[in-house]
Amino acid sequence: MGTIPPLLLSRGRPSLAELERRCQKPNYQQVGTWMARRIARPAALRITWCLAPWGVSANMMTWLAWMVSMASAWAFANGSVWGWTWGALLLQLWYLLDHVDGQLARLRGTASLDGVQLDYLMHHSVNLAIPLGVGFGMFQQEGQTGWLLAGAMWGWGLLLIGLQNDAQYKAFFYRLWMLREQGQQGGVQSLPESHPAVCLCPAVCPQKADAPQPSFVEGDRKKGVGSVWAAVRWIGRKVCEIHVVMNLLTALAATAWLARVWPPMGWIGKGYVVGMSLLAPAVALGALWRSQRQQRCEKEFAQWFSLPGKVSETGSPEDRENTQNTSSTQYKQTEDPVAYSHVSIPLRHFSDRKPTLQTAGGKQKQLPQDSVD
């Protein structure tokens, strides 16, 4: 459990302005969804303000949010009007609490990779559990097993969409691990422990970065402004985002009450569940197919990390500079362990300074912002 900051011990509760400076991300008003920027983060800050003096840790809040989300799925699984109502309200509460854990971590200085991992696991379980709960609830009401299949397909689609990024980053670190192993076999010396970043080679690590991070998804959307098909894909991805699902389920909970007066309103909820059972898998498989066809994982790796070619210890500075343009695809074309021995990968502790890395062109880029608030 994190300790209470001196700010709280000496002056009682901090003002919201002080808390915002300590708890919010530096660019919290620019990154993330509209709902997160305008509603969830400011509202979560009020909860953080109430919890700050009580020693509640970030992990405790993550576990609480996780339990609330599972309670929401259980309520949806009841299938009744009250079940949908409670399920929608609990899901809204989960979304709010999901922003509190990160604020508490920054307030107490306890942010860690273990906390980030826990948060990501919670997100994946929510993506699966909510559709399963809704599908089981429809089965409870209608008695048709097809609703179980619809919920399972919907949940599988949302889960696959979320896992694609995680699998990509796991592939990145597998490549980096292989490069490190090959570099060690080639006799590459590591940096001294006093170096401010953990690198895989004796190279100068960048200290600052102002360039935007590479984003192939956004690039597709921008290039396809005039394309109807690109707009359809973008809308499909948006509809599958959990905050959109949450708000639509909340609206459907209201129509469930109206359906008690006018039964045809009940078909809106049924149509939504059937539609999502088809849309979510289609979006997930379509994104996976495009990613494989365009080799996005290889392209992003090549943009984020500098992978020079073979450089001998006696090579001239010009030779070393020329190798900066080597593509990561050379990894497939050589088995020489020295060929990738000069890979600079700064991995910093959490701080206000954005972590950066050196790209293949010698420029500096920011690491992608995580989704943990």
Order of alpha helices (4+ residues) and beta strands (2+ residues): alpha-alpha-alpha-alpha-alpha-alpha-alpha-alpha-alpha-alpha-alpha-alpha-alpha-beta-beta
